Amino acid sequence: ERFAAAVDAAPRRTHLYTSISGAIDYAARLFGQGFEGTRQVVDISGDGINNSGRDIGQARGEALEQGIILNGLAVLDRTPPPAGLAQM
């Protein structure tokens, strides 16, 4: 519970871009680099849409073709966006 409280209290840093496709591509390249487990699974969490990098559908499709399982966790962020970001 102390660890969870520390994570909850930690400040979140907000950046302007989210590349879910980049995370999928990066993780997919790591498979086959050494120890091989019985499954290839990528867990992704994020608080935004894929607004940077290549099309997420292509990245997802290629990962699934390689037999990679993709899990996703949407993070709800109720923090107001930084000044000027809402106009984008």
Long-range contacts (C-beta under 8 A, 24 or more apart in sequence): 12-77, 12-79, 14-79, 14-81, 14-82, 14-85, 16-85, 16-88, 17-51, 17-52, 18-46, 18-47, 18-48, 18-49, 18-50, 18-51, 18-52, 19-50, 19-51, 19-52, 19-53, 20-44, 20-46, 20-49, 20-50, 20-53, 20-56, 20-59, 21-50, 21-53, 21-54, 21-55, 21-56, 21-58, 21-59, 21-60, 22-52, 22-53, 22-54, 22-59, 24-56, 24-59, 24-60, 24-63, 24-70, 25-53, 25-54, 25-59, 27-63, 27-68, 28-59, 28-62, 28-63, 28-66, 28-68, 31-66, 31-68, 39-69, 40-66, 40-67, 40-68, 40-69, 41-68, 41-69, 41-70, 41-71, 42-68, 42-69, 42-70, 42-71, 43-71, 43-72, 43-73, 44-70, 44-71, 44-72, 44-73, 45-72, 45-73, 45-74, 45-75, 46-72, 46-73, 46-74, 46-75, 47-74, 47-75, 47-76, 47-77
